[in-house]
Amino acid sequence: MTAPDPWIPVDDPADLRVAEFIGLRDAELRRRRESPGGDLAGIFVAEGDIVVERALRAGYQLRSVLVDATRTKPLPDAIANVPVFAAGPKLVLAITGLGMHRGCIASFTRRPVPSAASVLAGATRVVVLENLNNPTNLGVIARSAVGLGADALILDPSCCDPLYRRASRVAMGEVFGLPYAYTDRFPDGLSVVTDAGFSLLALTPDPDAEPIDGVSFAPDEKVALVLGSEGPGLTAETMERVGRRVRIPIHGGVDSLNVAAAAAIACYVLGRGRP
């Protein structure tokens, strides 16, 4: 950005103008602050030029931007008409724990999360997550879902926030363009998915499950891929509710894949034949 308004120098971590950027390194602190009732309720933070641009492209309202005062690269042209704070060394250290930050960090206003029924209405392939509380895994899954043809993301209440900074950064901002919604806790929360006409497909390393490479669907068939958290996987109650189970054939004595890697493979299979 070569805007006429100068960047605003700030170096005090206690400066209220940059309060929403403080605490980025502490995931639990950040979650509490951004939760309903927290001091940052209604706000999320995105990090990196590309990620910020994609949040803007998805229509999120930009509030302010923070950059390292030593940055010489212009900001993206899409960033305009908001305060741009130039962080001095003390502030950069308080936010990142490092002596420098060459990217940009921006705060945005959240939008109301739509209902699961409205998100599912125009979809044919969706990824459904239970207790997926690792933002890195969620970010990889979201990016894979977008890139491999999924239309939406459905989460139970125990999943982490798709707009959390680390999740959106790992997803390279693709999560902003992926419709998402929450349901009730599983297995009851799956009813809204099946009521929308989706068949459920649980991904599991169970050797008794059918190999996913033999699975095929019509391009317009409604299919929901159901995934659990890293390690425990889906709960027994959810697995029973889903019924149909598929596995990725694995070699070399490895017992399972990382859930995000497995999701990418499964999304590719489900996306075959789609326009």
C-alpha positions in Angstrom: 0.0 0.0 0.0 1.3 3.4 -0.9 -1.5 5.3 0.8 -1.1 8.9 1.7 -1.9 8.2 5.4 1.4 7.5 7.2 1.8 4.4 9.3 1.2 5.1 13.0 4.3 4.2 15.2 3.5 2.2 18.3 5.9 0.5 20.7 4.1 0.0 23.9 2.4 -3.4 24.4 -0.1 -1.7 26.8 -1.3 0.7 24.1 -5.0 0.1 23.8 -5.0 0.8 20.1 -3.2 -2.5 19.4 -4.8 -4.5 22.3 -6.4 -7.0 19.9 -3.0 -8.1 18.6 -1.6 -8.9 22.0 -1.6 -12.6 23.2 -1.3 -14.2 19.8 1.3 -16.7 21.0 -1.0 -18.1 23.7 -3.7 -20.2 22.0 -5.8 -20.7 25.2 -5.6 -17.0 26.1 -6.6 -16.1 22.6 -9.5 -18.5 22.5 -10.9 -17.0 25.7 -10.5 -13.5 24.5 -12.2 -14.2 21.2 -15.0 -16.3 22.7 -18.5 -14.8 23.3 -18.1 -12.5 26.3 -14.4 -12.1 25.9 -12.8 -8.7 25.3 -12.2 -9.6 21.6 -15.7 -11.1 20.9 -16.6 -10.4 17.3 -13.0 -10.1 16.2 -10.5 -12.4 14.5 -6.9 -11.9 13.5 -5.3 -12.9 10.2 -1.6 -13.1 9.6 0.4 -12.7 6.3 -0.2 -10.7 3.2 -1.9 -13.5 1.2 -4.1 -14.5 4.1 -5.2 -11.0 4.8 -6.0 -10.5 1.1 -8.1 -13.6 1.0 -10.1 -12.5 4.0 -10.8 -9.2 2.3 -11.7 -11.1 -0.9 -14.2 -13.2 1.1 -15.9 -10.0 2.3 -14.7 -9.7 5.9 -14.5 -6.2 7.2 -11.0 -5.0 8.0 -10.5 -3.1 11.2 -6.8 -2.3 11.5 -3.4 -3.6 10.4 -0.1 -4.1 12.3 3.3 -4.2 10.6 6.9 -4.3 11.7 8.1 -0.8 11.6 11.2 -2.0 9.7 9.1 -3.4 6.8 9.9 -1.8 3.5 7.6 -3.8 1.2 4.3 -2.0 0.4 1.2 -3.6 1.8 -1.3 -5.1 -0.6 -3.4 -2.6 -2.5 -6.6 -4.1 -1.0 -5.6 -2.8 2.4 -6.9 0.7 2.5 -8.8 3.2 4.7 -7.9 1.6 8.0 -5.2 2.5 10.6 -1.9 0.8 9.9 0.2 0.6 13.1 4.0 0.3 12.7 5.2 -1.8 15.6 8.5 -1.0 17.3 10.9 -3.7 18.6 9.3 -3.9 22.1 5.8 -4.5 20.6 7.0 -7.0 18.0 8.7 -9.0 20.7 5.6 -9.0 22.9 3.4 -10.2 20.1 5.6 -12.7 18.3 8.3 -13.6 20.8 10.8 -12.8 18.0 12.8 -9.7 17.2 11.1 -9.1 13.8 7.9 -9.7 11.8 8.2 -9.1 8.1 4.5 -9.9 7.3 1.4 -8.1 8.4 -1.2 -8.9 11.0 -4.8 -7.6 10.6 -7.9 -7.6 12.7 -11.3 -8.3 11.1 -14.9 -8.2 12.2 -16.6 -11.6 12.4 -19.8 -12.3 10.5 -22.7 -14.3 12.0 -22.1 -18.0 11.4 -24.9 -19.4 9.2 -27.0 -22.4 10.2 -25.8 -25.9 9.1 -29.0 -26.3 7.1 -28.4 -23.2 5.0 -24.7 -24.2 4.4 -25.8 -27.7 3.4 -28.5 -26.5 1.1 -26.3 -25.9 -1.9 -23.6 -28.5 -1.3 -23.0 -32.0 -2.6 -19.6 -32.8 -0.8 -19.0 -31.7 2.7 -16.4 -32.5 5.4 -17.8 -33.1 8.9 -15.5 -32.9 11.9 -15.8 -34.1 15.5 -13.6 -32.8 18.2 -11.0 -31.5 15.7 -9.3 -29.1 18.1 -5.9 -28.7 16.6 -5.8 -25.5 14.5 -3.0 -26.7 12.3 -4.9 -29.8 11.3 -8.0 -27.8 10.8 -6.2 -25.4 8.5 -4.8 -28.2 6.4 -8.2 -29.9 6.1 -9.9 -26.7 5.1 -7.3 -26.0 2.4 -7.5 -29.5 1.1 -11.3 -29.4 1.2 -11.4 -26.2 -1.0 -8.7 -27.4 -3.3 -10.2 -30.9 -3.9 -13.8 -29.9 -4.4 -15.6 -30.0 -1.1 -18.4 -27.4 -0.7 -18.6 -26.8 3.1 -17.3 -27.7 6.5 -19.5 -28.8 9.4 -18.2 -28.9 12.9 -19.4 -30.1 16.2 -19.1 -27.7 19.2 -15.8 -29.2 20.4 -13.9 -28.3 17.2 -11.6 -25.3 17.2 -12.4 -22.1 15.5 -11.8 -22.1 11.7 -10.9 -18.4 11.9 -8.3 -18.8 14.5 -5.0 -17.2 13.4 -3.0 -20.4 13.1 -5.8 -22.3 11.2 -6.3 -19.5 8.7 -2.5 -19.1 8.2 -1.9 -22.9 7.6 -4.9 -22.8 5.2 -3.3 -19.9 3.4 -6.6 -18.0 3.8 -8.6 -20.6 1.9 -10.7 -21.2 5.0 -12.3 -17.7 4.5 -14.0 -18.8 1.3 -15.2 -22.1 2.6 -18.8 -22.0 4.1 -18.8 -23.5 7.6 -21.4 -24.1 10.3 -21.7 -25.7 13.7 -24.1 -28.5 14.8 -25.0 -30.0 18.1 -22.7 -32.6 19.6 -22.4 -35.8 17.8 -24.0 -38.2 17.1 -27.2 -36.2 17.4 -25.7 -33.3 15.5 -25.3 -35.5 12.4 -29.1 -35.4 11.9 -29.0 -32.1 10.2 -26.6 -33.5 7.7 -28.6 -36.6 6.9 -31.8 -34.6 6.9 -30.3 -32.5 4.1 -29.9 -35.7 2.0 -26.3 -36.6 2.7 -25.0 -40.1 3.1 -22.3 -40.4 5.8 -18.9 -41.8 5.3 -16.6 -42.3 8.3 -12.9 -42.4 7.7 -11.1 -44.9 10.0 -7.8 -46.9 10.0 -9.8 -50.0 11.0 -8.6 -52.8 8.7 -12.1 -54.1 8.5 -13.4 -51.0 6.8 -13.7 -51.0 3.0 -10.8 -49.5 1.0 -11.6 -46.0 0.0 -9.9 -46.3 -3.4 -12.8 -48.6 -4.5 -15.5 -46.0 -3.5 -17.2 -43.9 -6.2 -20.1 -41.6 -6.3 -22.1 -39.7 -8.9 -20.9 -36.1 -9.3 -24.2 -34.7 -7.9 -24.6 -37.3 -5.1 -24.6 -35.8 -1.6 -21.8 -37.3 0.5 -20.4 -36.2 3.9 -17.0 -37.3 5.0 -16.9 -37.6 8.8 -13.5 -37.3 10.6 -12.5 -37.3 14.2 -9.6 -35.8 16.1 -5.9 -36.8 15.8 -5.3 -40.0 17.8 -8.7 -40.9 19.3 -10.6 -40.5 16.0 -14.4 -40.6 16.0 -16.2 -41.6 19.1 -17.8 -45.0 19.2 -21.3 -43.4 19.3 -20.6 -41.4 16.2 -19.0 -44.3 14.4 -22.1 -46.4 15.1 -24.4 -43.6 13.8 -22.4 -43.2 10.6 -22.5 -46.9 9.7 -20.5 -47.0 6.5 -16.7 -47.0 7.2 -13.8 -46.5 4.7 -10.1 -46.7 5.2 -7.0 -45.6 3.3 -4.8 -48.7 2.5 -1.5 -48.2 4.3 1.8 -49.9 3.9 5.1 -50.2 5.8 3.7 -51.2 9.1 2.3 -47.7 9.7 -0.9 -47.9 11.7 -2.5 -44.6 10.6 -2.0 -41.3 8.9 -2.2 -37.8 10.3 -5.9 -36.8 10.1 -5.1 -33.8 7.8 -3.2 -36.0 5.4 -6.0 -38.6 5.5 -8.6 -35.9 4.9 -6.7 -34.7 1.8 -6.7 -38.2 0.3 -10.3 -38.8 1.1 -11.4 -35.4 -0.4 -9.6 -36.3 -3.6 -11.5 -39.6 -3.8 -14.8 -37.9 -3.1 -14.0 -35.2 -5.7 -13.3 -37.5 -8.6 -15.6 -36.9 -11.5 -16.9 -33.6 -10.3 -16.8 -30.7 -12.8 
